[in-house]
């Protein structure tokens, strides 16, 4: 069984490599081989992992019905196994498909379920990630007050955890919401804070991107 599990793991690695090479039929073929082995040896945790990976494969290709099908299969297995972090990961993925399809009510339902499990397991980084996703969903709904409130919660959590890149990302998201609501001074304030954080970690790519946002912001306010 141990040897078969290793072979399944190798197939998953090969699948990921072929995704990177954009050879999608080979990638899917190896992932399916991995599932067959995991089914055969009763490796349910591994099977749930691979099913989730196949969901990611279809999500990447924007084949949302198939992505949802495999994410749901993974979630069903993970709920049987009872690992709260794994359950939350599948719920997050299902929510993100709903968000991309504009099914915001369903997206928020699954994000909130995932958030509760992450809080129960004290997984702060994952909790902040979900709060950002919830904030983004509210932003898509043009519910800017809720978006700001949720992004602020994510920022507070990121400041407790540390990690300047995540803090910068929270500042950036707040800046974008304030830009959408035409509160340009507040947007500029958060953009500047994001730039400061990105500069502090030497992330020149994101510094450049933020200056581009800053330029567009000044254009919006006629400066």
Buried (B, 14 or more C-beta within 10 A) or exposed (E): EEEBBEBBBBBBEBBBEBBEEEEBEBBBBBBEBBBBBBBEBEBBBBBBBBBBBBBBBBBEEEEBEBBBBBBBBBBEBBBEEEBBBBBBBBBBBBBBBBBBEEBBEBBBBBBEBBBBBBBEBEBBEBBBBBBBBBBBBBBBBEBBEBBBBBBBBBBEBBEEEEBBEBBBBBBBBBBBBBBEBEBBEBBBBBBEBBBBBBBEBEBEEBBEBBEEBBEEBEEEEEE
